[in-house]
Amino acid sequence: MPTVTLAEQSLFYAVRPVQNASASVVLLHGAGGSHLDWPGELRLLPGATVYALDLPGHGKSAEPGFQSVDQYATVVIDFITTLDLHNVFLIGHSMGGAIAQTVALTHPTWLRGLVLIGTGARLLVSDLILNQTLEQFEQVTAFIAQYGWARNTEPAVVQRSRERLLTVPPAIVYGDFVACSRFDVRDRLAEIDVPALVISAEKDKMMPAKFGRTLADGIPNAIYVEVPGAGHYMQLEQPQFISEQVQTFLQKTIN
C-alpha cells in the first residue's frame, strides 16, 4: 500500500486509480478514525481516482497527531500538492469535514468542491469527553459507540467500531477532540467559493442535523441532504444512499 513522506512523517493512503479520471477525490476521516471509516461505495466512485488518507498518527500513518484542525489542513494541502492532484474534491466526515472547510478557506486553485458529512462550521465537544479521554479511554470509546450509531445498528457493527477506536493511542484521540473543540469558522463560511454538498443524518446525536442545515445555509453554493434514520457514522450505515448523492454532485459539478 502506498505511503508518502511529508515533513519527515510517513503517511499512509489507500488509492483506487482510474485511467482518464475526471476528478481526484480525497477522503478525510473523523476524530480517532482511519481510511477504514470509508465504505467501498465511496472508494469506488465512477470516473474518479479516490484517495483515502490516514491522517497523521492515525491508522497506518506515523505519529504524532495534532491538536489543531489548521495543522491537519496543512498536511492535506501538502499531500495533494506533493501528489500533484488536480480537479480535487474533498469528502470529509466530522473532523474531516472541518479540515475540508479549512482547506477551502485557503482557496487552492486545484479544489473543485466539498462534500461535508456529519459536520458543522463549529464542532462542539463536551468537557466530559475532553476531561476523560486520557484517563478513562475505555469509557469514552463506549460512549462514542453508543451515541455514534443509529439505534437499530447491528451490535456487532458497533462493537467493531469501538474495537478499532481502542487501537488508537488515547493521546491521538484526545488531540483530535481538542482540535475539534477549537474549530469555529461560522463567520467565514461566505468565503468558501467552491460548490458544496452538505450531508447530515436524521438521528445523529453527535452532530445533529441542525448544524448541517446551518452550514449549508452559510456556504454560498451549497446543497443540503438529510439521511433518514441514520446516525453519526451515516456513510457506513447507509453507504449506497450517500454514494448516490455524492455521484450526482460530482457529475453536476464537473460538467
C-alpha positions in Angstrom: 0.0 0.0 0.0 1.3 3.5 -0.8 2.8 6.0 1.6 4.1 9.5 1.2 6.6 11.3 3.4 5.7 14.9 4.3 8.0 16.9 6.7 9.8 13.6 7.6 6.5 11.9 8.6 5.2 8.9 6.7 1.6 9.0 5.8 -0.4 6.0 4.5 -3.2 6.2 2.0 -5.3 3.8 0.0 -5.9 4.6 -3.6 -8.2 3.3 -6.4 -6.7 4.7 -9.6 -8.9 5.3 -12.7 -7.5 5.9 -16.1 -8.5 9.2 -17.6 -10.2 10.2 -14.4 -12.1 13.5 -14.5 -11.6 14.1 -10.8 -9.4 13.3 -7.8 -11.3 12.6 -4.6 -9.6 12.7 -1.2 -11.5 11.1 1.8 -10.8 12.7 5.2 -11.9 10.7 8.2 -13.0 12.0 11.6 -11.5 12.0 15.1 -9.8 8.8 16.0 -10.6 7.3 12.6 -8.7 6.0 9.6 -9.2 5.0 6.0 -11.3 2.1 7.2 -14.1 4.5 8.1 -14.9 4.8 4.3 -17.1 2.1 2.7 -16.4 0.6 -0.7 -19.2 2.6 -2.3 -17.3 5.8 -1.7 -13.9 4.4 -2.6 -15.2 3.3 -6.0 -16.8 6.4 -7.3 -17.2 6.3 -11.1 -14.8 8.4 -13.1 -12.7 9.5 -10.1 -9.4 8.4 -8.6 -10.2 8.1 -4.9 -7.6 8.6 -2.1 -8.4 7.6 1.5 -5.8 9.2 3.7 -4.8 8.2 7.2 -4.2 11.5 8.9 -1.0 11.9 11.0 -1.0 9.5 13.9 -4.0 7.5 12.7 -4.3 4.1 11.1 -1.1 3.2 9.4 0.4 6.8 9.4 3.2 7.7 11.7 2.8 9.7 14.8 2.4 12.4 16.0 -1.1 13.6 15.6 -2.1 17.2 16.1 -4.4 19.4 18.3 -5.4 21.8 15.6 -7.6 21.5 12.5 -5.3 24.0 10.8 -2.3 21.7 11.2 -4.3 18.8 9.7 -5.4 21.0 6.9 -1.8 21.9 6.1 -0.9 18.2 5.8 -3.8 17.6 3.4 -2.7 20.6 1.3 0.8 19.2 1.2 -0.4 15.7 0.4 -2.4 17.0 -2.6 0.4 19.2 -3.9 3.0 16.5 -3.4 1.0 14.0 -5.4 0.2 16.8 -8.0 -3.6 16.1 -7.9 -6.0 18.2 -10.0 -9.7 18.8 -10.0 -9.8 17.8 -6.4 -13.0 17.1 -4.3 -12.6 16.8 -0.6 -15.0 14.5 1.2 -14.8 14.9 5.0 -16.6 13.3 7.8 -17.0 15.1 11.2 -13.5 16.4 12.0 -12.6 15.6 8.4 -15.3 18.0 7.3 -13.8 20.7 9.4 -10.4 20.0 7.8 -12.0 20.2 4.3 -13.6 23.6 5.2 -10.3 24.9 6.4 -8.6 23.8 3.2 -11.3 25.5 1.1 -10.7 28.8 3.0 -7.1 28.8 1.7 -8.6 29.0 -1.9 -6.4 26.4 -3.6 -6.7 26.5 -7.4 -7.0 22.7 -7.6 -10.1 22.5 -5.4 -13.3 21.9 -7.2 -15.8 21.1 -4.5 -16.5 19.8 -1.0 -18.7 17.0 0.4 -19.2 17.7 4.1 -20.7 14.7 6.1 -21.9 14.8 9.7 -20.1 18.1 10.4 -20.6 21.8 11.0 -19.0 25.2 11.0 -18.3 24.6 14.7 -17.6 21.3 16.4 -18.8 21.1 20.0 -17.0 18.6 22.3 -18.3 18.1 25.8 -15.9 18.9 28.7 -16.7 15.4 30.0 -15.2 13.8 26.9 -12.2 16.1 26.9 -11.5 15.5 30.6 -11.9 11.7 30.5 -10.2 10.7 27.2 -6.8 10.3 28.6 -7.7 8.8 32.0 -10.8 6.8 31.1 -10.4 5.9 27.5 -12.4 2.7 27.5 -15.5 4.6 29.0 -15.1 7.3 26.3 -15.0 4.8 23.5 -18.1 3.1 24.9 -19.9 6.5 24.9 -18.9 7.1 21.3 -20.0 3.7 20.2 -23.4 4.2 22.0 -24.1 7.6 20.6 -22.3 7.5 17.2 -24.7 4.9 15.6 -28.4 4.8 14.9 -30.3 2.7 17.5 -31.1 -0.1 15.0 -27.5 -0.7 14.0 -26.3 -4.3 14.5 -24.4 -4.6 17.8 -21.6 -6.4 16.0 -21.0 -3.4 13.8 -21.0 -1.0 16.8 -18.6 -3.3 18.7 -16.2 -3.5 15.7 -16.1 0.3 15.5 -15.3 0.5 19.2 -12.5 -2.1 18.9 -10.9 0.0 16.1 -11.1 3.1 18.2 -9.5 1.3 21.1 -6.4 0.6 18.9 -5.8 4.4 18.6 -3.5 5.9 21.2 -5.6 7.9 23.7 -3.3 10.9 23.2 -4.1 10.9 19.5 -7.9 10.8 20.1 -7.5 13.5 22.8 -5.6 15.7 20.4 -8.4 15.3 17.8 -11.1 16.3 20.3 -9.0 19.3 21.3 -8.7 20.2 17.6 -12.5 19.9 17.2 -13.3 22.0 20.3 -11.1 24.8 18.9 -12.7 24.8 15.4 -15.1 27.6 14.6 -15.4 29.1 11.1 -19.0 30.3 11.4 -18.1 33.9 10.4 -16.1 32.7 7.4 -18.5 30.4 5.6 -19.3 33.0 2.9 -15.7 32.9 1.9 -15.9 29.3 0.7 -16.1 29.8 -3.1 -16.5 26.2 -4.4 -19.7 24.1 -4.6 -20.5 22.0 -1.5 -22.7 19.1 -0.7 -23.6 19.0 3.0 -25.0 15.7 4.3 -26.4 15.3 7.8 -28.3 12.4 9.4 -31.7 12.5 11.0 -30.6 10.5 14.1 -27.1 12.0 14.5 -26.7 12.7 18.2 -23.1 13.8 18.0 -23.6 16.4 15.2 -27.3 17.0 15.0 -28.8 17.8 11.6 -29.5 21.4 12.5 -25.7 22.1 12.4 -25.6 20.7 8.9 -28.5 22.9 7.8 -26.8 26.0 9.2 -23.6 25.0 7.5 -25.3 24.7 4.1 -27.1 27.9 4.6 -23.8 29.7 5.2 -21.9 28.4 2.2 -23.0 30.4 -0.9 -23.2 27.4 -3.3 -24.3 24.5 -1.1 -26.8 21.7 -1.4 -28.2 20.1 1.7 -29.3 16.5 2.0 -30.5 14.7 5.1 -30.2 10.9 5.5 -33.3 9.4 7.1 -32.8 7.1 10.1 -29.0 7.3 10.2 -26.6 8.2 12.9 -23.3 10.0 13.0 -21.5 7.2 11.0 -24.0 7.6 8.3 -21.5 6.8 5.5 -21.2 3.3 7.0 -24.8 2.9 7.9 -26.3 3.9 4.5 -23.3 3.9 2.0 -25.4 3.4 -1.1 -27.7 6.4 -0.4 -24.7 8.6 0.3 -22.7 7.3 -2.7 -25.6 8.2 -5.0 -25.8 11.7 -3.6 -22.1 12.2 -4.0 -22.0 10.8 -7.6 -24.8 13.2 -8.6 -23.0 16.1 -7.0 -19.7 15.2 -8.7 -21.3 14.8 -12.1 -23.1 18.1 -11.9 -20.0 20.0 -10.6 -17.6 18.5 -13.1 -19.9 19.1 -16.0 
